Amino acid sequence: MSGVPFGSFGFKVEVNIPGNSGEMLACFQEVSGLSVQLNVTDLVEGGVNHTTRKLLGNASYSNIVLKRGLCDAGMFDWINSFVKGCGTTAMSRFDGYISILDDAGQVVKKYKFENAIPVKWDGPTLNVMSDAIATESLELAHEGLSVVS
């Protein structure tokens, strides 16, 4: 282990959509939501006045948000296929990977998310007084996150 932290600027996103295994969805400028939280329930025991017991519950995962510059209708069309229920492949849950890359483009850390579905698409904010690039985001709900490598 080198002890040097990884940069957050080099990464790739891959999804395993049924029928298109290992396909890269798009190039993104930002990925957020790599988070897991264990739910805790307080248990007050009769006669035990010095503490409250903490019971572990289920794990919950934050939605993953993918942002990119608006360049085509691909992400909107994809979530729209879920909205309209167009075909069984379009409605299938999928697994995917988010890989952090080093300066040479080699994977240094790889996260796997499981059983994902797109749940939200945000289009660009348009403002005549701004010179910012139009961006869109896609939010994915999923059922598991693990470190692969």
C-alpha positions in Angstrom: 0.0 0.0 0.0 1.5 3.3 -1.1 -0.2 5.5 1.5 -1.1 8.1 -1.2 -4.8 8.9 -1.4 -6.6 8.2 -4.7 -7.7 11.1 -6.8 -11.5 11.6 -7.2 -11.2 12.9 -10.8 -10.5 9.6 -12.7 -13.3 7.1 -12.7 -15.6 5.1 -14.9 -19.1 3.7 -14.6 -20.2 0.4 -16.1 -23.6 -1.2 -15.9 -24.7 -4.7 -16.7 -28.1 -4.1 -18.4 -29.6 -7.4 -19.5 -28.6 -8.0 -23.1 -25.7 -5.5 -22.9 -23.2 -6.9 -20.4 -20.5 -4.7 -19.2 -21.5 -1.7 -21.3 -20.4 1.7 -20.2 -23.5 3.9 -19.7 -21.9 7.2 -20.4 -19.0 9.4 -19.4 -19.9 11.3 -16.2 -18.4 14.4 -14.5 -19.6 13.4 -11.1 -20.7 10.4 -9.1 -22.1 10.7 -5.5 -24.1 8.6 -3.1 -21.6 5.8 -2.4 -22.9 5.3 1.1 -24.2 2.6 3.5 -25.8 3.1 6.9 -26.7 0.6 9.5 -30.1 1.4 11.1 -30.0 1.2 14.9 -33.0 0.7 17.3 -32.9 1.8 20.9 -34.0 -0.8 23.4 -34.8 0.3 26.9 -34.5 -2.6 29.4 -36.5 -2.6 32.6 -34.2 -2.4 35.6 -31.2 -1.2 33.5 -31.1 2.5 34.1 -27.5 3.2 33.2 -27.7 2.5 29.5 -29.9 2.0 26.5 -29.2 -1.0 24.4 -28.5 -0.5 20.7 -29.8 -3.2 18.3 -28.5 -3.3 14.8 -31.1 -3.4 12.1 -31.0 -3.5 8.3 -28.4 -1.7 6.2 -29.7 1.1 4.0 -28.0 2.5 0.9 -28.1 6.0 -0.5 -29.1 6.5 -4.1 -26.3 6.9 -6.5 -26.4 10.1 -8.5 -24.6 10.3 -11.9 -24.1 13.8 -13.4 -22.8 14.7 -16.9 -23.0 17.4 -19.5 -26.2 17.2 -21.6 -25.2 15.8 -25.0 -28.0 13.5 -26.1 -31.3 12.0 -24.9 -29.9 8.6 -23.8 -30.4 8.9 -20.1 -33.8 10.5 -20.4 -34.9 7.8 -22.9 -33.7 5.1 -20.5 -35.6 6.3 -17.5 -38.6 7.0 -19.7 -38.6 3.4 -20.7 -39.2 2.5 -17.0 -41.9 5.2 -16.8 -43.8 3.7 -19.8 -42.9 0.1 -19.1 -41.5 -0.5 -22.5 -40.5 -4.2 -22.7 -39.0 -6.6 -20.1 -35.4 -5.7 -20.8 -36.0 -2.0 -20.2 -37.7 -2.8 -16.9 -35.0 -5.2 -15.6 -32.9 -4.3 -12.6 -29.2 -4.3 -13.2 -25.8 -4.4 -11.5 -23.0 -2.0 -12.1 -19.5 -0.9 -11.2 -17.9 2.4 -10.3 -14.1 2.2 -10.7 -11.6 4.8 -9.5 -8.7 5.0 -11.8 -5.0 6.1 -11.3 -3.1 8.4 -13.6 -2.3 5.6 -16.0 -6.0 4.6 -16.3 -5.7 1.5 -14.2 -8.4 0.5 -11.7 -7.3 1.1 -8.1 -10.7 0.7 -6.3 -13.9 -0.8 -7.7 -17.3 -0.7 -6.1 -20.3 -2.9 -7.2 -23.9 -1.8 -6.8 -26.6 -4.4 -7.1 -30.2 -4.6 -8.4 -30.4 -1.0 -9.4 -33.2 0.9 -11.1 -33.3 4.5 -12.3 -35.6 6.5 -10.1 -35.0 10.1 -11.0 -33.7 12.2 -13.9 -33.0 15.9 -13.6 -32.6 18.0 -16.7 -30.5 21.1 -17.1 -31.1 24.4 -15.3 -31.4 27.0 -18.0 -30.5 30.6 -17.3 -29.8 33.3 -19.9 -27.4 35.0 -17.5 -25.2 32.0 -17.0 -22.4 30.6 -19.2 -22.4 27.2 -17.4 -22.6 23.9 -19.3 -26.1 22.3 -19.3 -26.0 19.2 -17.2 -28.3 16.3 -16.4 -28.3 13.8 -13.6 -29.6 10.3 -13.2 -30.4 8.8 -9.8 -30.2 5.1 -9.2 -31.8 3.2 -6.3 -30.0 0.0 -5.5 -30.0 -2.9 -3.0 -26.4 -3.4 -2.2 -22.9 -1.9 -2.3 -19.6 -3.7 -2.0 -15.9 -3.2 -2.7 -14.8 -5.6 -5.4 -11.1 -4.6 -5.5 
